[in-house]
Amino acid sequence: MTADLGSINAGGGRLLVRVRRAIRVRHYSRRTERVYVRWIRRYVRFCGLRHPLELGEADLARFLSSLAVEQGVSASTQNQALAALLFLYREVLGVRVGWLVNLVRAKRPERLPVVLTRAEAHAVLARLRGPVRLVAALLYGAGLRLFEALQLRVKDLDFGAAEILVRGGKGDRDRLTLLPVAVRAPLGRQLALVRALHERDVAAGAGSVELPDAVARKYPAAGREWRWQWVFPAGRMYRDPRSGERRRHHLHETVVQRAFRLAVQACGIAKPATCHSLRHSFATHLLAAGHDIRTVQELLGHRDVRTTMIYTHVLKRGPFAVRSPLDAPPAGVSA
């Protein structure tokens, strides 16, 4: 069966339409939907637009090998592609995939996270401006992931309790983390600007934001309520293709990533730091200050404390542990 990808049918429906429906029924994130659809599309095209039911273990192994050998993707990217195809066969096509499960996942190399010193983190933050600086401050000051910060809604901030409620974080888990004192005043000013923008949007017949599916079904008008608005809205509105409403999305991640990269360069920092390095720095600096690893685990939202323990390996470098013999004076010589 060879056809255009859009016309491939699976069980009476177009393949990618069925994939999207299966993902939304399971309440996976929009980002997961985009990633899975992209990998499934690449797989089908790689195999000459043949139907996935006609393909087997050899075809999938050839596709995954091509990713690693010819395109040089990382082990995590290769495993992401495998996860998407497992979903296709198991959940969409309803195929028993014992052969798929037996495929060996690429082993991810163990890497220590890139961590900024306190001075470096503050220097980078000082180079940033506006909402981007606030987002970065939350990554370093509260240990948020970039998307967790960008997807914050007004109702997730509790100034009285000095807490941030992270909803639907990695693994679709909620957690509480701290709201740093240093960002409370700037966040208050940011919310005042957002509220004025929201009121203008509402007056113009817009002012709605995307809602979780369950909330949208039960409270269809909630998208215009103040408490559901993004803390960091985008500068432009878009028209939702399904509802036809004019909405604002949250600030795009590339805006923050680009500004952060330029700030790191301007500070003369040679480390390959990314926005996620601020979260790594948050954890490392808390542990260096003597905070309990279980507390840090909860603030980060790690399911397993072993994930948090990577930061203890970082602490074993430099001044936190072994003294170099070069720095120790010879016997009989005072320091």
N, C-alpha and C positions, 0 to 999 in steps of 0.2 A: 504494500500500500504506500504509494508516494503521492503527496499532495502538499498544498500550502499549509503551513502550521496552523493557521486560523481555522482551516476547514477540517482538521483531523477530529474525528468523533470518537468518543469513548463512552459506551453505554448510553447512547442517545443524546449526548450533549457535547459541545465543543470542548476539547481537552482543557485548555487554559481557563475556560469559564468554570468547568467543574473543579479545577484546582482552587481557584479563588473562592468558590462557594464552600468547599471543604475546609479551607483555612478560616473563613469567617465564622462558620458554624462552631469551630473549636476556639474562637476568640483569640486567635493569634494576632500579633501586632501587625499594623500596616507594613512596617519595615520587613517583617518576616515574609509577608505576602509578596512584596516586591522581590525579595531575594530568591525565594523559592520559584516564583514564576520565571525569573531570569535564568536560573540554572536549568529548569526543565526545558525552556525554549532552546537554550544552548545545546543541551543533550540531544534533543530531537533533530536539530539542524545538523549537529555533528554526525549523526547517524543517517544522513541523507533524507530527512523528513519521513522516515519510516515510523509506523505506529509503535509506541513503547511496548505493546503486547507482543510484537514480533521480535523484540530485542531480548538479549539474554545476558548472562554473566560476562561473556567475552566482550560484548559491546560496551558494557558499563566499565569494565576494567580498562578497555582501550581508551575510553573517554577520560577516566580519572588519571591514567598514565600520561595522556596528552597534556592535561592541565599541569602536571608536575614537570614533565620532561621538556615539552615544547614551549609552554607558556611560563614555566618557572613560578607557579603560584606557591604560596606557603602551605604548610600542613593544615593549618586551621581553615584556610580557604578550600582546600581539597575536601576536608571533612564536612564543610558546609554544603558543598555540592552533593556529597553522598547523602547527607540528611534530607536534602530536598528530594532526591530521587527515591529514597526510602519512603518518604511521605507520598509521593506520586503512586508508587506501586501498592503500598499498604492501604492508604486511606482513600485514594481516588479510584484506582482500578480494582481494588479488592483482591489483589493477587497475593498468594502465599509466597513470601520472598526469603525462604531459607537460604538460597544461594546468595542473596544480597547481604543478609546478615553476616554471612561467613566471610565477606570481603574484609580484609584487614584495613582498619582505619590508619591513616597516616599518623605517625608518631610526632607529636609536637615537640620541638626542641625546648629544653628547659632554659629559660632566659630570666635573668634578674630584671626587675622593672627599672626604668629610668626614673631616678628621683632627683629633684632639685633640692639644693640647700635652702634654708630659710631665707637667706639673703637673696638667692637667685629667684625664688618664688615671689618675694615682695618686689624685686626689681622688675620682673616681667609684668606683674599686676600694675605697677606704676606706669608702664608704657601703654596700657590699654585705656580705652575711653568708653563712656556711655554704658549701654546695656551689656556690651561684650565684657567690659571689666567686671560688672556684677555677676555675670554668668561664671567667669573664671574664678572670681572670689568664692563662689559657692562650691566649685569643684575642689578648691584648696581648703576652704574653711569648713565645709560640711561633708566632704568626701563623696559628692554626687558624681555620677557619670554624666557625660555631656548631654545625652538625650534626656536624662532625668531632670536636669536643670532646665533645659529648653521646654520640656513638657509640664513644668509646674503651672498650676492654676492658682488663682487668687485664694481659693478656699484651703489650699494646701499649706499656707503660711500661718502659723500661730505665734504672733508676736508676744502674747501674754505668757505662754508657756515656753517661749524661746525654742520652738520645735518646727521642723519641716516634715510633713508627711509625704513620703515618696510612694506614689500609687503605681502599681503595675510595673515595678522595676524589673530587673533581669530575672527571668523565670516566672514573671507575672506575680511577684511577691511584693507586698506592701511593707514598709518599715518606717521607723521614726529616726531622724537624725537631728543634730543640733542646729539652731539658727544663730550664727555667730553675732556677737554684739557689734562688731565692726561693720556689718552690712545692714543693720536694721534701719538706720537713718537713710542710707542710699536706696534701700528697698522701698521704704515709705515714699520717697520722692518718685521712684519708678512707678509705683502703683497709682500715685496721683496723676502722672502723665498718661498712664494706660486708661485710667477711668475717664479722663477728658476725651481721649481718642475713642473709647467705646461709646460714649454719649454722642459724639459726632457721627459715628457709624450708624447708631440706632436712629438718629434723626434723619439720616440719609436712606433709611429703609434697609440697612444691613445690620451689622453688629452681632452676627451669630458665629459660633465656633463649633468645630467638630466635637461630638460627644461620644463617650463609650456606647456601644450598640444597645446595651440594656437600658441605659438612661435615656437614649434618644427615643426608644420605643415607648417607654413609660411616661416620659415627660418631654414631648416633642418641642415645647417652647423654652426648655431650659437653656438652650444654646445661646439665648440673648441675655441670660441672667449674669449679673456682675460676678458672682462667685465662681462661675465656670470659665471666666476669661483667662487667656494665657497671661502669665506674668511678663513674658518676653514676646510680644506679638511681632509679626512681620510688618514691614513698612507698606506692603501692598496687599490689596484684597484679591481674591480669586473667586471664580464662580464654580461652585460644587457641581460636578457633572451629573450626580444622581438626584440632588434636591433642587438644583437650579438657584440656590441661595448664594448671595455674595458673602464671603467669609474672609476671615484672616487666619492664616496658619501661624504657628509659632515661628520665631526666628530660625532661619536655616542654619544647620550645623556648620556649613562651609564658611559662613560669615565669621564665626568664632574661631574656627580652625585657621583661617587665613590670617586673621589679626594676631592670633597667638604665635604663629610661626614667625611673623614679621617682628613681633616683640622680642622673641627669643634671639633672633638674629641681631636686633638692635642692641641687645644687652651683651653681645659677644659671647654667648653661652655656646660651647661646642657640643654639648650633649644632644643626642637625637630626641629632644623632648617634644611631646605632643600634649594636647589638652588633657589626655588621660594621665600624664605624668603628675598633674596637680593632685589627682585622687591618690596616686601612689605616694606622693609627698605627704599628704594629709595623714595617711596611715603610718608611714615611717616616723614622722615627727611626733605623733601621739605616743607610739611605742617608745621612742627615744626619751620622751618626757616621763616615762614610767607608768603609763596607763595600761590597764589589764588587757591582754590580748582578746579575751572574750567580749569586752566592751567594744573594742575596735572592730571585731567581727560583726557585732550587731549593727554598729553605725554604718559599716560598709555594705551590709546585706549579704554577706557570704553564707552559704548554706553549711559549709564545712570549715572548721577552724584551720584545717590544713592549708586552705587557700590563703588565709590571712597570714600564716606562718612564713610565707615567702618574704615578708617584710622583715622578719627577724634575721634572715640571711643577709639582707641589705645592711642591717645594723652591725653585722659582724665585720664589715669592712671599715677601713679608715680608723678614726680615733675612738670608736666605740668598743674595741676589743683588744686584739693583740698589738703589742708594741713592737715595732720593727727593730731587729738587732742593730740596724744602722743608727738608730736613734738612741740606743743604750750605750752608755760609756763603757770603755774597757775596764776590766777588773782592776781595782786599786786607784781608779781615776774618778774623782768626784764629778757629779753631773753639773 
